[in-house]
Amino acid sequence: MPVSKTVTLYSFEELDTSIQDNIISSYIQDLPGWWSDDVEERIRNEAEALGIQDFDFSWSGFWSQGDGLSFTGQLDFKSWLFILTERLSPEQFSALCGKTPQEIVQLQEDNRIEWGVCLIERINHQYCHENTVQVIYLAKLHFYKRLLN
């Protein structure tokens, strides 16, 4: 014998906020990971094109304080120098490094400076934004700046 049942439907806004939160949490957990694959691949490709080795990046968000994206890795000093000269004016470069790019290359050729590497290391694991990493080689470059002036 057939049984009749009555089902009452509610709009999302009519639900209690705790039920709304449960629904949202369940939905977010079931989102596929593929939605960000294309962006992550482009980031990795750009890092490779720049010559960043041991590249890794972290991101979260982007809906609250502390969310963002940052990366770690290492870049040989010659590549780092090239990137700086491409992106900074000569005045900005000299203000940062204390020398022109040509002077730094000459110092290296005279064996007074080693190319070395530029290390980008994570200093904070609680967040992901750019303030959670630091560039290590800059301190050495400023040391050379003081030494060679």
Phi, psi and omega per residue, in radians:
M1 nan 2.296 3.139
P2 -1.146 2.532 3.103
V3 -1.988 2.338 3.075
S4 -1.642 2.350 3.087
K5 -2.236 2.559 3.089
T6 -1.905 2.272 3.118
V7 -2.042 2.238 3.096
T8 -1.753 2.208 -3.141
L9 -1.811 2.455 3.122
Y10 -2.108 2.572 2.987
S11 -1.336 2.819 -3.117
F12 -1.012 -0.746 -3.103
E13 -1.121 -0.423 -3.139
E14 -1.401 -0.260 -3.120
L15 -1.315 2.684 3.045
D16 -1.091 2.570 -3.082
T17 -1.057 -0.584 3.111
S18 -1.149 -0.644 3.090
I19 -1.214 -0.705 3.078
Q20 -1.020 -0.792 3.129
D21 -1.055 -0.741 3.120
N22 -1.085 -0.731 3.140
I23 -1.132 -0.794 -3.137
I24 -1.089 -0.792 3.141
S25 -1.066 -0.757 3.128
S26 -1.106 -0.719 -3.120
Y27 -1.171 -0.784 -3.118
I28 -1.083 -0.697 3.136
Q29 -1.125 -0.478 -3.103
D30 -1.593 -0.019 3.122
L31 -1.124 2.414 3.126
P32 -1.237 2.619 3.135
G33 -1.325 -0.223 -3.041
W34 -1.188 -0.313 -3.033
W35 -1.077 -0.468 -3.109
S36 -1.792 -0.005 -3.065
D37 -0.994 -0.758 -3.097
D38 -1.112 -0.754 3.129
V39 -1.125 -0.798 3.135
E40 -1.078 -0.695 3.121
E41 -1.131 -0.728 3.115
R42 -1.120 -0.674 3.105
I43 -1.107 -0.804 3.132
R44 -1.092 -0.707 3.124
N45 -1.133 -0.716 3.119
E46 -1.146 -0.726 3.108
A47 -1.076 -0.729 3.113
E48 -1.118 -0.723 3.131
A49 -1.120 -0.555 3.116
L50 -1.390 -0.219 3.134
G51 1.568 0.320 3.138
I52 -1.342 2.149 -3.136
Q53 -1.768 2.792 -3.113
D54 0.898 0.682 -3.053
F55 -1.268 2.347 3.015
D56 -2.603 2.574 3.093
F57 -2.437 2.695 3.120
S58 -2.215 2.530 3.078
W59 -2.621 2.734 3.033
S60 -2.635 2.785 2.978
G61 1.839 -2.863 0.568
F62 -2.307 1.250 -3.042
W63 -2.248 0.039 3.093
S64 -2.606 2.954 3.125
Q65 -1.020 2.421 -3.138
G66 1.635 -0.206 3.111
D67 -1.364 2.679 3.116
G68 2.799 -2.771 -3.135
L69 -2.454 2.425 3.042
S70 -2.602 2.846 -3.111
F71 -2.369 2.817 3.038
T72 -2.195 2.819 3.117
G73 2.760 -2.895 3.070
Q74 -2.463 2.619 -3.076
L75 -2.346 2.242 3.126
D76 -1.130 2.599 -2.968
F77 -1.069 -0.615 -3.138
K78 -1.122 -0.731 3.090
S79 -1.151 -0.705 3.123
W80 -1.082 -0.735 3.112
L81 -1.082 -0.744 3.121
F82 -1.085 -0.780 3.131
I83 -1.069 -0.761 3.130
L84 -1.092 -0.732 -3.124
T85 -1.195 -0.502 3.102
E86 -1.290 -0.563 -2.982
R87 -1.839 -0.262 -3.131
L88 -1.964 2.608 3.005
S89 -1.240 2.808 3.097
P90 -0.983 -0.629 3.125
E91 -1.167 -0.759 3.125
Q92 -1.119 -0.729 3.136
F93 -1.074 -0.844 -3.126
S94 -1.110 -0.646 3.112
A95 -1.137 -0.658 -3.135
L96 -1.289 -0.791 -2.971
C97 -1.789 -0.291 -3.133
G98 1.413 -0.044 3.134
K99 -2.510 2.836 3.001
T100 -1.395 2.823 3.080
P101 -1.001 -0.679 -3.138
Q102 -1.120 -0.691 3.118
E103 -1.136 -0.680 3.129
I104 -1.176 -0.741 3.096
V105 -1.071 -0.726 3.126
Q106 -1.114 -0.715 3.090
L107 -1.057 -0.705 3.129
Q108 -1.155 -0.763 -3.133
E109 -1.126 -0.534 3.097
D110 -1.450 0.107 -3.120
N111 1.071 0.504 3.080
R112 -1.716 -0.119 3.117
I113 -2.549 2.430 3.088
E114 -1.717 2.552 3.105
W115 -1.103 -0.894 3.137
G116 1.063 -2.763 3.112
V117 -2.316 2.714 3.032
C118 -1.773 1.980 -3.117
L119 -1.691 2.321 3.030
I120 -1.972 1.928 -3.044
E121 -2.061 2.605 3.101
R122 -1.406 2.285 3.121
I123 -1.970 -0.132 -3.134
N124 -2.536 2.183 -3.111
H125 -1.771 0.001 -3.116
Q126 -1.366 -0.600 -3.107
Y127 -2.142 3.130 -3.102
C128 -2.151 -0.090 -3.023
H129 -1.261 3.094 -3.010
E130 -1.093 -0.363 3.137
N131 -1.402 0.090 -3.137
T132 -1.750 0.072 3.100
V133 -2.251 2.792 3.078
Q134 -2.431 2.645 3.100
V135 -1.681 2.127 -3.035
I136 -1.409 -0.693 -3.002
Y137 -1.136 -0.454 -3.128
L138 -0.971 -0.675 3.129
A139 -1.092 -0.715 3.115
K140 -1.174 -0.684 3.137
L141 -1.113 -0.710 3.096
H142 -1.165 -0.562 3.055
F143 -1.096 -0.816 3.100
Y144 -1.070 -0.667 3.138
K145 -1.015 -0.796 3.135
R146 -1.192 -0.691 -3.092
L147 -1.158 -0.663 -2.991
L148 -1.664 -0.152 3.137
N149 -1.334 nan nan
